[in-house]
């Protein structure tokens, strides 16, 4: 009992100590705040010195406001944190949203290696950044004092500047320590520090921005709105069965374009609860975000169609999305129904990734903005939490369909390189939205098995070391089929640069990078290599090869221009989502900007790799075509326009095998 009583005393004593320390910390903060205000109130300045005091205070206020706007415009950072993988064609998102010559930090983003990352600043880190800005820029105010010598002032000051910043909700308290001695006639004043209290809602807007970020992080309202768009809009094929005899086909690039336009329209309608916006009679609250804001705050959620956007859709074939015609013939009722109408079924699985800029602005025009990334993974908001199932390997027909084998099909698997029959090849069969594993070829390179009945299904052959082969196969009667598999060939890789005008060949410089894209026109095999790769894997066949030579260096100025853009006027639709209706056009002006990474060459050409060449070679040398180094926007466009025809120029060099 005595020990238990002692433990209780220790617990109570610990709680008391925590309370005392908490009270001390609170009182210390209050004392610091009151101390600043009391110091500010005690500053007395002789009338003769007042003009200089006014100048210093006004200049310091302008410096503070300039720093605060700078930090608020970049997501709470004076400089956006460094990203390990720099922005490039291969990493267009990076860790910031690129706006002109500057960037806005993502508070959440997917890294280049697909890891979840957050970089939310703190009040303390913003105070440190603002201190750094003041220390670097207040010397401009001090040097401005020199002009007062002509008015009879004697002024001396120390050029070393240090400062202390305290960011509150509605104001910023700043102390700048730079001893300054000012005299005129017989009146003088020595300032050991300069104190300014600036009315600005940096702290208030930052705290509201954190609330919005936490709401998105917890409830994924941006991702849910994106999925709603996928479900509602006909422009984006999602999941449906339609009564039509025409095969439903979509172009993925056009779907992506429509997707971006619709996101642009709908995100602009989002607003915070209680914020400054006009509520219409038809408003049903769909666009209201569950975060409370004051009436003097206006909010803006924005996605522009020229910002990065990644879209992956399954199933797809290249740039084509295609629905499945329902032609089941093993059911009497389907045979009867198909006499009167046709059905087309489709169900697409989307991976979507795009940035959103969230801006908060008070009635004085001061704004705070940051970016976040919207991620839809397998039609799920955020990273999909369950087992990822490929649409092409599972479906509504399931085990019942796969277990209904009727007709025997003989499948032979053939090596395209030496025409020998292959053992150990896995054979599967897909029909409608189901895929069934059938079996594996034996030592003879053949598999004879009963297949489920399907018209225009697809049979697949897979084996390690080979590119997957497939053929259309109807199994409504016994038959045989040969599947030709292309073996992979891995070669050492060397990349060099060739000048298109002179033909001079050289090594890549440190400020250059290169991308080669390969697409086999015979079987659809695709691969890509960069200057970071030391080997490449290919299959035999004719290829379309596209390459870009990129260079980082002195900034190239892009001159601003005015052009006309046309958009569809929004109309109210299902769930309150805005729809696409009539078109309106308007002029858009862009400011001058600079880029420090640009395309300096490239080429597009066809090239064949034969089996014998790949078998008897160990190394592939690729040549990146150097055009010229652009110095202005029109030259950058000229380089890009030259790429399709660069293979006809004198200095062009084809790949070499050895």
N, C-alpha and C positions, 0 to 999 in steps of 0.2 A: 504493500500500500504506500509505503514511504517513497519508493522509487517512482510509482505512478504519479504521485503528487509532485515530485521534482520535475518529471517530464512535462506535466501540465504547466508548471511555473515557467519552464524554459520556452514553451510554445507561446504563452502569453507575453513573455518578455520579448520574444522575437517579433511578434505582431506590433508591440509598442514601438520597438526600434524602427520597424519599417514605416509606421505612421509618422514618427518623428522625422525620419529622413525625407519622406515625401513632403511633409509640411515645410521643412527647411528649404527643399528644392523649389517649392511653390513660392515661398516668401522671397527667396533669392531672386527669382525671375521678376516678381513684382517690384522688388527693391531696385533692380537694374532698370526696369521700365520707368519707375518713378524718378530714379536718379537722372535718366536722360532728360525727362521733361523738366526737372528742377534745374539741371544745368542749362538747358535751353532758355529757361525763363530768367536765369541770373545773368545772361550775357547783356552787358551794357556797353554801348558804343557811343563815343563822342560824336557830336553832330558833324564835325569836320571830317571824320573818318567814315561816316555812314555811306557815302557813295561807293567806296571800295568794298565795304561790308556787303552792300546790296549786290554789287557785281559778283563777288565771290559766291554768295549764296545762290544767286540766280544761275550762275555758270555750273555750280555743283549740282543744283536741282536738274538742270538740263542733262548733265552727265549721268546722273542717277537714272533719270527717265529713259535716256538712250540705252543704258545698260539693261534696265528692266525690260524694255521692249525687245531688245536683242535676245535676252534669255527667254522671255515668254514666247517669242516667235519660233524658237527652236525646240520647244517641248521641255523647257526648264533647264536648258544647258547653254552656257556661253559658247562651247564647242561640242558638237555631237560626239559621244564616245567613239573611240577608234574601233573599227570592225576588223577582225582577223582576216576575213576574206573580202577584199575590196569589191566595190560595185563594178559589174562587167556584164557582158552579154549572158554569161553563165550564171551570174548572181545579180539579177536586175533589182531585187528588193533591197539587199544589203540590210543595214540596221537603221536606216533613216529613209524618209520619203523625200525624194529630190524635188525641190521647188526652185527653178531657176538656177542661180549660182550657189544656193545654200540648201540645207537639208533640215527636216524636222524629225526629231528622234521618235522612233517607234517605242512606245512603252511596252508593247508586246509584239513579238515577231518570231517567225520560223527562221533559224539560221540556215546557212548554205548546206549544212549536213543534216537539216531537218530536225533540229533540236528546238524545244520551246525556250525562248529567252524573254526576260523582262529587264527593262532599264528605266525604272521610275525614279526621278530625282527626289530629293528631300528638301525641306525648307533650309536645312543647314547647308546642303550642297549649293543651293541657289544663292544663299548669303555669301558663301565663299567665292562663287563665280562673280557676283556683283562687286565684291571687294577687289577681286583681281581686275575687273573692268575699270573701276574707279582709280585704282593705283596706276594703271597704264594710261589713263586718259586725263587725269586731273591736272597734269603738267600744262595742258593747253590753257586751263584757267589761270594758272600761276604766271605763265608767260604773258598772258593778256594784261597783267598788272603793269607791265613796263610802260604802257602808253600813258599811265597816270603821272609819270615823272614830269611830263610837260606841264602838268597842272600844279606843280610845286610839291608833290608827295615824295617822301623818301621811303622806299620799300625794300625790305630784304626778306628772303624766304629760303627755306631748305628745299632742294629739289626732290629728295627722297620722300615718297608718299606711302603711308600705310593707312588703312581704314578699318572700321568695324561697322558691320551692317546687321540690323535687326529687322526682319520682314514680319510685319503684322498683317492682319486681314485687310485693313483699309489704308495703311500707311507704311512707310519705310523710314526707320530711324538710322541716320548715318553719322558717324564721327570720322573725320579725316584728320590724321595727325601729321601736320606739316607746319612747324613753327613759322609764324609770319609776323614781322615787325613793321608797323606802318606809322609814319609821322608826317605832320603838316604844320608848319610854323612851330609853335611850342607845344602842340597837342600830339600825343602819340598813344598807340594801343598795341599791346603785344598779344597775339593769339597763339596759344599753344596747340589749339585744335579748332576745327570748323565743324559746327553742328547744324544739320539740316533735317527737317522732318517733312517728307514728301507724301502728299496724299495720292495714293495709287492702290488699286485693288488687286495687286499681284498675289498676295496671300489668299485673299478670298477666292479668286478665280482658280488658283492652284488647288485649293481644297475641294472646290466643286469639280474640277477635272479629275481628281483622285476618286471622288464619289462615282462619277460616270464610269471611270475605268474599272472600279470594283464591281459595279452593276453589270458591266459587260463580261468581266472575268467570271462572275458567279452565275449569271443567267444567260449569257451568250445571245443577247437580244439582236445583235447585228447578224449573227449566223442564222438565227431563226427567221429574220426578215428575208435573208437571202434564200432560204429554203422555201419560204412562202412564194417568193417570186418564181422559183423553179416550178412550183406546183400550179400556179395560177395562169401563167402566160403561155399562150400557144406558140410563141416564138421560141420557147425553150422546151424541147421534147423531154418528158420526164417519165411518166408511167401511165399507160392507157391502152384500151382496146377500142379500135375504131372500125365502123362498118364501111369498108371500102375495098374495092378489088385492086386498087393501085398500090404498089409497093411504096411504103412511106420511107422517104430518104431526106436527110438533112445534111447540110455542109457544116462541119464543126466550126470552121472559121467564121461563117455567117452567124451561127448560134452564139459564138463568143462575142461578136460585134453587137448583136441584139442584147445579149446579157449585160454588157457594159453600159449600153444606152439606158436600159431599164433600171439598173442599179443607180446610175447617175440621177435619174429622175426621182426615184423613191427615197433615196437617202436624204435628199434635200428637203424632204417633208418631215423628217424626224425633229423633235424638239423635247426639251425637258419640261417636266410638270411645273406649272406656275411661271415659266419663263415668258418673255415678251414675244407673243405671236398672235396672229388674228385667228380666232376660232370661228369656223363656219357652221352653218346649221346642219350640214351633212356630216360633220366631224363625229366619228365614233370612238375616238381615243386610241385608234390603232397605232398612230405614229407618235404617241406620247411615251417617252421613256420614264421609267419609274424612279426618277431622281428629282428632288425638289430644288427649285432655283427661285431666286427673287425676281420680281417683275421687271427690275431694271437690267436684267441679264438676258441677252439674246444668244441663241445657240445655232450652230451650223454644223451639220454632218455632211461631208463632201467626198465624192469620188469623181475624178475627171477621167474621161475615156482615153486620154493619152498617158495615163499612169500605168504601172505594171499590172498585168492581169494574167493569171495562170488558170487554165481550164484543161482538165483531163476527163474524158468520158469513156465509159466502158459499157457495152461493147462498141468498138469502132474499128474501121479499117482505113488507116491513113486519115484523110480529112472527111470521111463519110460515116454518118450515123444512119443505121438502117433498121427499120422495124421488121418483125417476123410475120409472114403470112401464115395463118393457121389453115393447114390443109390435112388435118388428121384423117386418115382413111380407114382406121381400124375400128371405127365406131359408126354404127348405122345412123345414129341421130346426126352426126357430123356430115355424113354423106347426104342426108336429106336436106340439112340446113344449107349446105354449100350449093344446092341447086338454086337458091333464092338470093343469097347474099354472101359477101366475102368479109372476112375479118382480118384485121392487121393488129398485132399486139406489139407493144414495145415497153421496155423498162430499162432506163439508163441509170447508171451509177456515176455520180459526179464527185470530182475533187476540184475545189475552187479555192483560189487564194488571191486576195487583192487588198490594197491599203485603204483606210478611211482617215481623213483629216477631221479632227474634232476641234472646233473653235468656240470659245466662250468670250463674249464681249460685253462690257458694261456701258452705261449710258454716256460715259465720257469718251468712248471710243477706244479704251484700252482693251486689248484682247490677249488671251492666252490660248495657245494651240498645241496639240500633240497629235501624233499618228498612232494608229494601231492596225494590226493585220487581222482581216477576217479569214477564217479557215473553215471550209466545209470538207470533211473527209468521209468518203463513202456515203454521201447523203446525210451525214451526221454533223451536228454543230460542234466544231472543234475536232480534236483528235479522236477518231473512232475508238471506243473503249473495248469493243468485243473482238472476236476472231474475225479477221477480214476474209470474206468469201468472195471469190471472183464470180461475177455474173455468169461468165461462160462455163463455170464448173459446177453450178448448182441451179436449181430451178423448180418450178411449180409441179413438174411431172414426177420428179423424185424417184424413189426406189421402185415404185409401182411400174413406172415406164421402163427403167433399166432392167428389171427382172422379167420382162415380157418378151424375151428373145424368141423369134419364130423362124426366120430364114437364115440359112448358113451362108456366111460371106467369107471368102478366102482372101486374106490380106498378105501381100508380100512387101517387105521393106528392103529397099535397094540403096546402096552407097553410090551417090552420083559420081564420085571420083574414080572408082575402079569397077563399078557395076556389080560388085559382089552382094549377095543377100546378107542381111544383117541380123544377128541374133540379139535378143534382149531389148527389142524395141517395144515401148509401151504404146498400146493402141487404145484410143478412146473414141466415142461417137457422140455427137451433139445433135439434138433435134429440138426445135422451138427454144425453150429456155432451160433445157436439161442437158447434162453431159454425163455419160456413163463410161466408166473404165471397163474395157472389154477383156483385155489380157495382154500377154507379152509374146513376141515371136520366139520360136524355138531355134534349135541349132540349124534348122533348114532355112531360117529367115522368113518363115511363114507362120500365120495364125489363122486357123479355121474355127469360127465360133458363130453361134446363133446371135443375130443382132435384133434389137427391137425394130418394129416396122415404122418407117418414116420416109416421106418423100422429100428429096432435096435436103437431107441432113448433111452433116460434115464429119468426116473421119480424120483423126489426127494421129500422127506418129511422132513419138518423142524418145530421144536417146541422148545420154550425156555425150558431149563432144560434137553434137550435130544440131543444125538449125531445124526447128520443128517444121514438119511437112503436113499439108492437109489437102484434101480433095472433096468435092461435092459427091455424095453417094446416096442413092435411093435404095432402101432395103426392103421394098415391097415384093422383091423376088430374089432368089439366090443368084449370086454373082461373085466376081473376083475383081480385085483392084490392086495396083502396084503404087506404092508411095515412095518417091525418090527423096532421100534425105541428103542435104548438103553438109559435108563435114566442115568444121571450123578449122581455120589455119591461123596460128598466132605467129606474127613476125616481129622482129626487132624494128624499132621505128626511129628514123632520123628526119628532122625537119630543117630545111634551109630556106633562104629568101633569094628570089631571083628578080632582078630589075626588068620590068616589062619593056623598057626602051633600049637598054644596053645589053641585056642578057647576063649581066654580071651576077655571079652567085656568091653569097656570103652567109655567115652564121646569123642567127637572130641576135639582136642587141638586147641589153637588159631592160630597156623600156618598151620592148615589143612582145606581143603575144599573138597566138594564131589559133584558129578554130577550123577543123576540117569536118564536114558532114558527108557521110556516105549513105546512099540509098540504092539498094539492088533492085533494078527495074524488073528482074525476072521473078523474084519471090518476095519482095517487100522487106528484106532484111535491112536494118538501119543500124548505124553506129556513128560515133563521133569521137574525135581525138583532139587534144590541144597540145601545146608545146610542153606541158607538164608530163605527158605520157611517154613511156619508153618502149611501148609495144602496141600493136593493133591487131584485132581479131577480125578476119574476113571470111566470107564464103565465096565460092566461085560465081562469076556472073558479070553482067554489064552494070556499071554503076553511074549514077548521076552524082557528081562530087561538087560541093559548094564550099568555098573557103573564104575566110576573112582574115586580113592582117590588121591587127590593132596596135595602136601606138599611144603611149602616155608621155606627155611632155608639156611644152609651153602651151598655155591656154589659147584656144581658138575662139575668137569673138563671133557670136551669132547675132546678127543685127535684128532688131525688132521689126515687126511688120504688122500690117493690118489686113485681115482677110475676113471673108464672110463664112459664117457657120449657120447651119440649119438644124433645128431640133423639132421634135413633135411636141405639141402642146399637151400637157397631161390632162387626163380625165379620170374621174372617180370610177373604181372598179370593185370587184369582189374583195371582201375583207378591208375595204377602204384603200387598197393598193391603187396607185395611180396608173392609168393606162396610156397607151400610145394613140394619138389621134391626128389632128391636123398639124401641118408643118409651118414653122415660123423661122425666118432668117434674120440674122443681125450681124453687125460687125464686131470682130474681136481683135483687140490690139495686144501685142506681146512686147515686152521690154527687151533691151539688149541683154545678152547673157554670154557666159564663157564656158567652154568644155575643155577638160584636160586629158580626155581619152577619146580617140577617134579612129575611124577606119582609114588606113593609108593604102589599101590595096585589097586584092582578092580575085577570085575567078570562079567560073561555073563551067563545067565541062563533063564529057562522058569518057569513061575509061573501063576497059574490060580486064578481069583477072581470070585466066584460065586455070584449070586444075593443075596441069603440069607445071605451070609457072609458080603456083603457090606451093606445090609439093617440093619443088627443087630450089626454093628460095628461102633465105633466112632473114632477110632484111628488106624493108621498104623505105625508100627515101621520098619524102613529099616536099614540094616546093610551094612556098607562099609567095604570091605575086606582089611585088612592090610597085605601086603606081607613082604617087608623089605625096609629099607631106602638105596637107591643106593649110591655108592661112586664113580662110574665111568660109562662111556658110555655103556659098555657091560652089566652092571647090570641093567641099565635103559631099555635096549632092552629086557632083560630076564623078567623083570616085565611085560612088555607089552605082551610078548609072552605067559606068564602064564595065562593071564586073561581068555581066553576061557575055560580053564580047572580047574579054581579055585573052581568051584562048586563041584568038586569031592574030594577036600581036607578035612581033618578032622575038621578043624576049621570053615568051611563054615556054615553060618546061613541064612535060608530063611526069607523073610518078615513075620511079625506077625500082625494079626488083633486082636483088643480087644475092 
